[in-house]
Structures are given as structure tokens and as C-alpha cells.
């Protein structure tokens, strides 16, 4: 019988506020345009996220970032 060697997920506190923001990003570096298009909340078991999208982009890339206070260097 094989043992499960995967680490157990970290239990995250449940909250009604999103913990991550979803962005559509066009371009690279300082010229990149970041457009917020949704949010994410952790699942109860800590193994994934529930996503809420206001738009589905056809161009650019999707970036999911933890929500931080302004001034900490994150895209807000």
C-alpha cells in the first residue's frame, strides 16, 4: 500500500472577503497594463480557490495576486 507523501494543505482562515485579485495583464515591465477582472477565495480544505470573474480576456495573460495593503509593492 502506497503512502501519501504530499504535504498537507495549510488551513486558511475562512473569510467573506477575497484573499486574491485576478488581473488581465497586457505588455511587460513598466509598460504593462494591469486590469482587475475578478477575485479569489480559498476553499475550506486549502487545496484550491473559488474564482469570481467579471470578464474573460481574449488577449494578455491572467495573473492572480494576493491582496496586500497599498504601498507594499503589490498591484492594487
N, C-alpha and C positions, 0 to 999 in steps of 0.2 A: 504494500500500500504506500503510495507516494505521499510525502508530507508537503503541505503548502508552505513554501519558503518566502512568499511575498509578504512585505511588511504590512501590518495592519494600518488601515487609514486612520488619520488623526480625526478625532471627534471635534467638529467645529460647533461653536455656539449657534443655535438657530436664531435667526433674526428676520424681521419682515422687510428690512432694508437690504438692497442689493450689496454684495461684497465686491463685485467686479463690474466694470463698464466695458461694453463692446463697442469698438470703433471700426470704421472703414477708413483705411489709410491709403492715400494716393501720393506717390512720389517717395523720395528718400531724403534722409538728413534734415537739414534746416528748412528745406523747401517742401517737406511733406505736409499734406493737408489731412488733419485728423477730424473725422466727423463722428460724433457719438450716434450710434444707431440701436443701442439696446443695453441690457443689463443681465447679470447672472447672480444666482443664489446657490449656495452649496446644498447638495442632497443631505438628507438626515444621516445617511451612512458614511458621508465624507468621501465617497468614491466618484463623485461627478457633480455636475451643475445643472440647474434648470436655467434655460435661456429665454429671455423675452426680447424679440426683435421688432423694431419699428420699421425696419427696411432691410431688404436683402440686396446687397450691392452686386452689380454685374462686372465691375472693374475694381482694381485695387486689391488690397489684402485685408483680412479680418485680424484684429488684434484685441485680445481680452486682457485687460489690466486691472489689478487690484485697485480699489478706490482708496485714495490717500488724501490727507489734508492738503490744501493748496500750499505751495511753497516747498513741498518735499521733492520736487523734481518730476512728479508724475504728470501725465496728460490729463487734465481735468477740465 
